[in-house]
Amino acid sequence: MTVHREGYKIIFFLILFLFIVNIFSFRVFENYPAVRTSFLLFSLMAFFAVLQFFRSPGRKIVLNNAHVISPADGKVVAIEEVFEDEYLHEKRIQVSIFMSPLNVHSNFFPISGSITYFKYHPGKYLVAWHPKSSTENERTTVVISNQFNSVLVRQIAGAVARRIVCYAKENMQATQGEELGFIKFGSRVDVLLPLSAKVKVALEQKVTGGKTVLAEI
């Protein structure tokens, strides 16, 4: 397991901040070892909590054009038919995955193909499981298309997450399982599938990004 590059700057400034805090505590509370120990223990807990959030485990991806793989770690919180009115303008099956702060927060391309649409939307920060978060929260929309199908992926910021990173650009070629982006500190990812897709997951099921098969198309 390695640390994701999106965490380098945050971890650097966290270490600097915690170092200053502990130097301060050792000087101010020189005669109170219990207080100094408390500051040190809190610092270590904060450091390892942030470190685990930005973990980036290596995963071996098995490419399969008939599969849509999960773009994120987390739990399936919705499987429903919706009308997609931003780009596709048609009915789709939406599978929504909630990512808690404890999940790996890298996102992955669910299929291989060309990026035919990308857009960043500023917005609100409703809790990620709120029904309106898909249309009102800060989010990105990415459509990956190939000769067989197209799949739309939305990265959605939650109440805690306020920084979405997306590596997709229009007309670039995406490979199934490669990194699509990263969402910091709790979020949700929606996948909009063709109505003909056979969904292979269930509500409340835990999924693994880059590995779990969401659907067959």
C-alpha positions in Angstrom: 0.0 0.0 0.0 1.2 3.5 -0.8 0.1 7.1 -0.1 -2.0 8.7 -2.9 -0.4 11.7 -4.5 -3.5 13.8 -3.7 -2.5 13.5 0.0 1.1 14.7 -0.2 0.5 18.4 0.4 -2.1 17.8 3.1 0.1 15.3 5.0 3.1 17.7 4.7 1.2 20.6 6.2 -0.4 18.3 8.8 3.1 17.1 10.0 4.3 20.7 10.1 1.3 21.8 12.1 1.5 18.9 14.6 5.2 19.5 15.0 4.6 23.1 16.0 1.7 22.2 18.3 3.9 19.6 20.1 6.9 22.0 20.5 4.4 24.5 22.0 3.0 22.0 24.4 6.4 20.8 25.6 7.4 24.3 26.4 4.1 25.6 27.9 3.3 22.4 29.8 6.9 21.6 30.8 5.8 20.6 34.3 2.7 18.7 33.2 3.9 15.5 31.5 0.3 14.1 31.3 -0.8 17.1 29.2 2.2 16.8 26.9 1.6 13.1 26.4 -2.1 13.9 25.6 -1.0 16.3 22.9 1.5 13.7 21.5 -1.1 10.9 21.4 -3.7 13.2 19.7 -1.1 14.2 17.1 -0.3 10.5 16.3 -4.0 9.6 16.0 -4.6 12.6 13.7 -1.6 11.7 11.6 -2.5 8.0 11.1 -6.2 8.9 10.5 -5.3 11.2 7.6 -2.6 8.7 6.4 -5.2 5.9 6.2 -7.6 8.1 4.3 -5.1 8.8 1.6 -4.0 5.1 1.3 -3.7 3.8 -2.2 -3.7 0.0 -2.3 -2.3 -1.7 -5.4 -5.0 -3.6 -7.2 -4.8 -6.0 -10.1 -7.5 -5.2 -12.6 -8.9 -7.9 -14.9 -10.2 -6.2 -18.1 -13.6 -7.3 -19.4 -15.6 -5.4 -22.0 -18.8 -7.2 -20.9 -18.4 -5.9 -17.3 -19.0 -2.5 -15.6 -16.7 -2.5 -12.6 -17.2 -0.4 -9.5 -15.6 3.0 -9.7 -15.3 3.3 -5.9 -15.0 1.5 -2.6 -18.1 1.8 -0.4 -21.7 0.6 0.0 -24.5 0.5 -2.6 -27.2 2.9 -1.4 -29.4 3.1 -4.4 -30.4 1.1 -7.5 -33.1 2.8 -9.4 -34.4 3.9 -12.8 -33.9 7.6 -13.5 -34.1 10.0 -16.4 -30.6 11.5 -17.2 -31.2 15.0 -18.5 -27.7 16.5 -18.5 -26.1 14.7 -21.5 -27.7 11.4 -22.4 -31.3 12.5 -22.2 -32.7 9.1 -21.7 -33.7 6.6 -19.0 -30.9 4.8 -17.2 -30.3 2.5 -14.3 -28.5 4.4 -11.5 -26.3 2.6 -9.0 -25.1 4.8 -6.2 -22.1 4.1 -4.0 -21.6 5.9 -0.7 -18.0 6.3 0.4 -17.4 6.8 4.1 -14.2 8.5 5.4 -12.9 5.0 6.2 -13.0 3.9 2.5 -10.3 4.2 0.0 -11.2 7.3 -2.0 -9.6 6.7 -5.3 -12.1 6.4 -8.2 -11.7 4.2 -11.2 -13.0 4.0 -14.8 -15.8 1.4 -14.9 -15.3 0.6 -18.6 -12.8 1.3 -21.3 -13.5 3.8 -24.0 -13.3 7.4 -25.1 -14.3 10.3 -22.8 -17.2 11.9 -24.8 -18.3 14.3 -22.1 -16.9 15.9 -19.0 -18.2 18.8 -16.9 -17.5 20.1 -13.4 -20.5 21.5 -11.4 -20.0 23.8 -8.4 -22.8 23.3 -5.9 -24.1 22.6 -2.4 -22.7 20.1 0.2 -25.7 18.1 1.2 -25.0 14.8 2.9 -24.0 12.3 0.2 -26.9 10.0 0.7 -29.5 12.8 0.2 -31.5 12.2 -3.0 -30.8 15.7 -4.3 -27.1 15.4 -3.9 -26.8 14.0 -7.4 -28.2 17.2 -8.9 -27.4 19.9 -6.4 -24.0 19.1 -4.8 -20.6 19.9 -6.1 -19.9 17.1 -8.7 -18.3 16.1 -11.9 -20.0 14.2 -14.8 -18.0 11.9 -17.0 -19.3 9.8 -19.9 -17.2 7.0 -21.2 -18.3 5.5 -24.6 -17.1 2.6 -26.7 -18.4 0.7 -29.7 -20.8 -1.3 -27.4 -22.2 1.1 -24.8 -21.8 4.3 -22.8 -21.6 4.7 -19.0 -22.0 8.0 -17.1 -20.2 8.4 -13.8 -20.8 11.2 -11.3 -18.4 12.1 -8.5 -20.4 13.8 -5.8 -19.0 15.8 -2.9 -20.7 15.2 0.5 -21.1 17.2 3.6 -17.5 16.7 4.6 -15.9 16.3 1.1 -15.3 19.6 -0.6 -12.6 18.8 -3.0 -13.2 16.6 -6.1 -10.2 15.7 -8.3 -11.0 14.3 -11.7 -8.4 13.2 -14.2 -10.8 12.7 -17.1 -10.6 15.1 -20.1 -12.8 15.0 -23.2 -11.5 12.9 -26.1 -9.0 11.1 -23.9 -8.9 7.3 -24.0 -9.8 5.6 -20.7 -8.9 2.1 -19.7 -11.1 0.1 -17.4 -9.7 0.1 -13.8 -7.4 3.1 -14.3 -7.8 6.1 -11.9 -10.6 8.4 -12.8 -10.0 10.7 -9.8 -10.1 11.2 -6.1 -12.7 12.6 -3.6 -11.4 13.9 -0.3 -13.2 13.0 3.0 -16.5 11.3 2.4 -18.6 11.3 -0.8 -20.7 9.4 -3.3 -20.3 8.1 -6.8 -23.3 7.5 -9.2 -23.0 5.1 -12.2 -25.7 5.4 -14.8 -26.1 2.2 -16.9 -28.0 1.3 -20.0 -31.5 -0.1 -19.2 -30.4 -3.4 -20.8 -27.6 -3.8 -18.2 -27.9 -6.7 -15.8 -27.1 -5.3 -12.3 -25.0 -7.8 -10.3 -25.0 -6.0 -6.9 -27.7 -5.4 -4.3 -28.6 -2.6 -1.9 -26.4 -2.3 1.1 -23.7 -4.5 -0.5 -20.1 -3.4 0.0 -18.2 -3.0 -3.2 -14.5 -2.6 -4.0 -13.3 -0.1 -6.6 -11.7 -1.6 -9.7 -12.8 -5.1 -8.7 -16.5 -5.6 -7.9 -18.6 -6.2 -11.0 -21.6 -3.8 -10.8 -23.3 -5.0 -14.0 -23.0 -6.9 -17.2 -23.6 -5.0 -20.4 
